[in-house]
Amino acid sequence: MEVKNCIISDPGICGGEPVFLGTRVPLRTVLASLAEGDEPADILRSFPTLTPEHVRAAISFAAAAAVDDMPYAGCPRI
């Protein structure tokens, strides 16, 4: 499933905050949960209206957003 088919922003749902299609779960909530170290399975248990595709869409969205904001083409080596 493509991100554009998974994440919507509708002024009538959660004040226009991006949510997952067919749910009222904000994208920001899933991204924050992942950033805190929650596993996708934990997120799916906490939000039973979400699917694994929704979690992958959140990760894909974040990756695409990061590319747009990166000041350089590659990651530094550690």
C-alpha positions in Angstrom: 0.0 0.0 0.0 1.4 3.4 -0.9 1.7 6.2 1.7 -0.6 8.4 -0.3 -3.3 5.8 0.0 -2.7 5.2 3.7 -2.4 8.6 5.3 -5.0 11.3 4.9 -5.5 14.8 6.2 -9.2 15.9 6.5 -10.3 19.0 8.4 -13.3 16.9 9.7 -11.0 14.3 11.3 -8.8 15.1 14.2 -8.7 18.8 13.1 -6.9 18.0 9.9 -3.9 16.3 11.5 -2.6 13.4 9.3 -4.2 10.1 10.3 -4.3 6.6 8.9 -7.1 6.0 6.4 -10.1 4.4 8.1 -8.9 5.3 11.6 -8.5 8.3 13.9 -5.0 7.4 14.8 -2.6 10.3 14.1 0.6 9.6 12.1 2.5 11.6 14.8 1.4 9.1 17.5 2.8 6.1 15.5 6.1 7.9 14.7 6.5 9.0 18.3 5.9 5.4 19.5 8.5 4.1 17.1 11.0 6.8 18.1 10.5 5.8 21.8 11.5 2.2 20.8 8.1 0.5 20.6 8.0 -2.4 18.3 5.4 -2.5 15.5 3.7 -5.4 17.2 3.3 -3.2 20.4 1.8 -0.4 18.3 -0.7 -2.7 16.6 -1.8 -4.1 20.0 -2.3 -0.5 21.3 -4.2 0.6 18.2 -6.2 -2.4 16.9 -7.6 -0.3 14.0 -4.1 -0.1 12.5 -2.6 -2.7 10.2 1.1 -3.6 9.5 0.8 -1.6 6.3 -0.1 1.5 8.3 3.1 1.1 10.4 5.2 0.6 7.2 3.5 3.7 5.7 4.5 5.7 8.8 8.1 4.6 8.4 8.1 5.3 4.7 6.6 8.8 5.3 9.3 9.6 7.8 12.0 8.4 5.5 10.7 10.5 2.6 10.4 13.5 4.9 14.0 13.0 6.1 15.3 13.0 2.5 13.6 16.3 1.8 15.1 17.8 4.9 18.6 16.4 4.6 21.3 19.0 3.8 23.6 16.3 2.3 23.2 13.4 0.0 24.6 10.6 2.2 24.9 9.6 5.9 28.3 10.1 7.6 30.2 6.9 8.4 30.6 6.1 12.1 
